[in-house]
Amino acid sequence: MNTVKRLLEAKGHGVWSVHPDDTVLDAITILAKKDIGAVLVMEGDNPVGIFTERDYARNVFLKGKSSPGTPVREVMAKPVIFARPENTIDECMSLMTRHRMRHLPVLDDGDLVGMVSIGDLVKSVIDEQKDTIEQLEHYIHG
Ligand SMILES: NC(=O)c1ccc[n+]([C@@H]2O[C@H](COP(=O)([O-])OP(=O)(O)OC[C@H]3O[C@@H](n4cnc5c(N)ncnc54)[C@H](O)[C@@H]3O)[C@@H](O)[C@H]2O)c1
């Protein structure tokens, strides 16, 4: 079973983030420009929250709040649920299901080393299944 460490080696270690005092408009501009569904909220080196499209829909739009006038700290989700590099893909899926999160920042000994999303996990599972099928076909057909 693939691990978060291997997934990040292929995907990269960068994490898009905002400061809690940045506005919702700042955050959704990054979501749109980078074509991603979540930004981590960082106070210095500390991840203090996560802000997702879901948080925007429920905590900003539906409540009639203004994107340029609302700081991210007011509408972000917390506490942050983290993965570790040694976690397997199954363990991450289980964390996501339990906490109803689609993104997990990755901490290695307290240091932020990446972010994995539900799509990353699905891709990893599909890739592993493809490998297994290829191996079996090779075994059958010689
Ligand atoms: N082909 C691929 O490699 C691949 C990988 C992931 C997702 N997808 C597809 O993209 C669509 C949306 O994906 P999703 O719902 O998983 O989430 P998403 O749109 O938030 O994530 C897309 C990619 O950006 C990365 N990402 C997201 N937020 C990030 C952040 N703040 N910092 C750094 N990286 C960040 C994710 O890890 C993922 O690799 C789905 O249709 C999914 O199938 C494809």
The ligand as an ORCA input file, in Angstrom:
! r2SCAN-3c Opt
* xyz 0 1
  N      -4.871     13.432    -12.060
  C      -4.419     13.772    -10.868
  O      -3.242     13.605    -10.558
  C      -5.356     14.376     -9.865
  C      -4.910     14.573     -8.551
  C      -5.811     15.181     -7.638
  C      -7.075     15.575     -8.057
  N      -7.457     15.356     -9.345
  C      -8.815     15.740     -9.796
  O      -9.032     17.112     -9.521
  C     -10.372     17.329     -9.070
  C     -10.444     17.993     -7.721
  O      -9.575     17.352     -6.814
  P      -9.774     17.284     -5.269
  O     -11.211     17.333     -4.908
  O      -8.987     16.140     -4.771
  O      -9.119     18.587     -4.650
  P      -8.390     19.880     -5.171
  O      -8.999     20.449     -6.400
  O      -8.328     20.774     -3.975
  O      -6.909     19.346     -5.462
  C      -6.310     19.296     -6.723
  C      -4.807     19.109     -6.486
  O      -4.273     20.275     -5.814
  C      -3.652     19.903     -4.594
  N      -3.953     20.914     -3.572
  C      -5.177     21.307     -3.140
  N      -5.072     22.293     -2.225
  C      -3.740     22.519     -2.073
  C      -2.997     23.431     -1.263
  N      -3.599     24.324     -0.447
  N      -1.646     23.396     -1.341
  C      -1.039     22.517     -2.190
  N      -1.678     21.637     -2.971
  C      -3.036     21.643     -2.916
  C      -4.239     18.556     -4.220
  O      -3.352     17.864     -3.355
  C      -4.439     17.926     -5.580
  O      -3.222     17.375     -6.032
  C     -11.013     15.952     -9.070
  O     -11.734     15.808    -10.267
  C      -9.854     14.998     -9.008
  O     -10.160     13.736     -9.556
  C      -6.620     14.775    -10.248
*
